[in-house]
Amino acid sequence: MALVNIPRLDLQHYTQGTQEQRNQFIQDIGKAFNETGFVTIANHGLSKDLIEELYQVVPEFFSLPTETKEKYEFPELAGQRGYTAKGREKAKDAKTPDLKEFWQRGQTIVGEEYSKADFPDNPEVAEIPRFNGVTAEVYKKLEDTGRDLLKAIATYLDLEENYFEKYVINGNSILRAIHYFPINDPDALAPDAVRAGAHEDINLITLLIGASADGLEVLTKDGEWFPIKAKGEDIVINVGDMLQRLTNNKLKSTTHRVVNPPREKMGTSRFSIPFFLHPKSSMSLASLESCIDAEHPKVYEDYTAGQYLDERLREIGLKM
């Protein structure tokens, strides 16, 4: 298997380092996002205790009775808040739904006028009060980490460091807690049924807080599937389609999937908690002029982030 450039970077080299360390971080993340679209990040601002508590309350929620979880499902919100049951979401162009259920927490707007239609309230889980506080705290910390990463990315793209700030502060970001439920009867599975079918993320960047088991794989340029494993409390960062569109394919939104476990482990759960950093719906995703030239002609139509999100939510079955 070919070597894959997924470097382990220290975020403090960018936020607190020397100018030389900052410059190296910028070049390293830019090079990786240009080649594979993935890095792992250490010293990202989430404590080990907070991560451990998150991985306590999330399984606790999914262990609630089905009828209790379904109280928190709101189909009219297209899965953007609360619970989404098994069999609802599928990868784009897939025929069989993913083998998962999930919970999504969205933005809490501060200091701006907003519409509840655009930013609905986050439902509170009455049965597990700590679930609400922990997911809110993790959301804010990952949003701050993502903002730092976007500053480094903006600098790599020769943009002003704070280019993304006005778009992502009070933006449409989502924290998703996923339960890949036990597969108790493997023989009854459809041949193409997997925990998460091959897909690309919709957003600017994704920040993934580990997982309780292996299974995440990225598709290399050579067409091979390469397993991704973060070290300890590191988080995995990848480019989403919005950033790929904005940069006219300079930064790569790489196809990835979550494969089913070996047969002897199919009866176990897997939990995973990604943070999808989205901008405000009004942000233009028109490709940057600096990313268009004779060798790299413009590939994409001009969309806003809101238009693109709406299109993709329909493609994956969350919006009708």
Secondary structure, DSSP 8 states (H G I E B T S, - for coil): -------EEEHHHHHTS-HHHHHHHHHHHHHHHHHTSEEEEES-S--HHHHHHHHHHHHHHHTS-HHHHGGG--GGGTTSSEEE-TTS---TT-SS--S-EEEEE-----SS---TTTS------TT-HHHHHHHHHHHHHHHHHHHHHHHHHHHHTTS-TTTTHHHHTT---EEEEEEE---S-GGGS-TT--SEEEE--SSSEEEEEEESS--EEEE-TTS-EEE----TT-EEEEE-HHHHHHTTTSS----EEE----GGGTTS-EEEEEEEE---TT-B----GGG--SSS---S---BHHHHHHHHHHHTTS--
